Amino acid sequence: MSRETTYNFAAGPSALPLEVLEQAAAELVDYRGSGMSVMEMSHRSAIYQDIFNEVKADFKKALNVPDTHEVLFLQGGASLQFSMVPMNLMGEQGNADYAVTGNFAKIAAKEAAKYGRVNVAADTSLGNNVHIPSQDELTLMPDARYFYYCANNTIFGTEWHYVPETGSVPLVSDMSSDILTQPLDVSRFGIIFAGAQKNLAPAGLTVVVIRKDLAGQELPNTPLMLSYQRMIEKDSMYNTPPCYNIYMLGLMLKWVERNGGVEGMDALKRERSAILYNYLDESRLFRGCAEREARSFMNVTFTTGDKDLDADFCKAAAAKGFLNVKGHRLVGGCRASIYNAQPIPAVKALAEFMKEYEVTHHV
Ligand SMILES: *Cc1c(COP(=O)(O)O)cnc(C)c1O
């Protein structure tokens, strides 16, 4: 197998654009005549500081982040934010609303319960997480310190297609798998965070966008490394940041810009996902797992309804170069992850392969 004969549908870490990888390769050993790799630079050197500042500015521009908000480049994955959010926002004896629409939101709610009272604003687990609650279905506490939701449920293939209305209660959102896929009114959010390995960069970097006035309220025993306030004061350089990943994010941001920015990504995701969903709706072998209104633009989950046949399909797909279409171990079935970097021809080829498979396997 080679890159030319395969398509990578991995849920994360996931495919990066070929031209981004090629640029990284070209600059790997000697970054623009500096005599060294970005991997070998001091994070406090002028040359790296320039890279850092440009990436941060490009991110703010791409997502239209207002000056009321700070952009942080942290580590620990999206999962560390499950702890960092309540430690910093819950306050003493605080409480928070959590919409539990999938596995990552469930873990986040459980983690938050260590620091305060968690009100489950919605829970879709009894219905196998194929649904996204409507505004009317949310049970909100008026005095919550924040409202938490996971914007795209990577495992179940559901996505919130609206931003919940919570009045003065700050919104906190895990956007690990759908950040930079659409225009966003960032001013409505208290915190947005994303592990980089789905839509932004290689694993090891977490991007946090935080409304500055929410920082500085961490619980007294919060480790310095987990204080948003500390990281804001030090511009993410309290300690060594994930330097190379930040550089990679920079290459990715330039690629997003060349392809029309978040508006361009929004158009592409609709085109990409429609290829698969349109086919699934007419297929007599496969069906989509998520409720129609809740379907994710990023993670298309589907099944034949037969565990063995699903497994056979994934195996046959892999043999033809369609890699990583096996569903998450928690839910089984199949899943095609089609983030920003996924080329349309790859998605078309997968749909074609599914049609061929249907012809030979439909009874
Ligand atoms: C992948 C993912 C996570 C976990 O990310 P890590 O960086 O591995 O901690 C959390 N939330 C969502 C929505 C994800 O897709």
The ligand as an SDF file (V2000), in Angstrom:
LIG
                    3D

 15 15  0  0  0  0  0  0  0  0999 V2000
  -11.1580   12.8710   20.2860 C   0  0  0  0  0  0  0  0  0  0  0  0
  -12.0740   13.6400   21.1560 C   0  0  0  0  0  0  0  0  0  0  0  0
  -11.8120   13.8540   22.5130 C   0  0  0  0  0  0  0  0  0  0  0  0
  -10.5930   13.2800   23.1880 C   0  0  0  0  0  0  0  0  0  0  0  0
   -9.4910   13.9530   22.7710 O   0  0  0  0  0  0  0  0  0  0  0  0
   -8.0330   13.6910   23.4030 P   0  0  0  0  0  0  0  0  0  0  0  0
   -7.2250   14.7550   22.7540 O   0  0  0  0  0  0  0  0  0  0  0  0
   -7.6530   12.3130   23.0360 O   0  0  0  0  0  0  0  0  0  0  0  0
   -8.1530   13.8710   24.8730 O   0  0  0  0  0  0  0  0  0  0  0  0
  -12.6930   14.6190   23.2320 C   0  0  0  0  0  0  0  0  0  0  0  0
  -13.7940   15.1280   22.6730 N   0  0  0  0  0  0  0  0  0  0  0  0
  -14.0940   14.9420   21.3730 C   0  0  0  0  0  0  0  0  0  0  0  0
  -15.3280   15.5320   20.7990 C   0  0  0  0  0  0  0  0  0  0  0  0
  -13.2410   14.1840   20.5770 C   0  0  0  0  0  0  0  0  0  0  0  0
  -13.5410   13.9750   19.2840 O   0  0  0  0  0  0  0  0  0  0  0  0
  1  2  1  0
  2  3  1  0
  2 14  2  0
  3  4  1  0
  3 10  2  0
  4  5  1  0
  5  6  1  0
  6  7  2  0
  6  8  1  0
  6  9  1  0
 10 11  1  0
 11 12  2  0
 12 13  1  0
 12 14  1  0
 14 15  1  0
M  END
$$$$
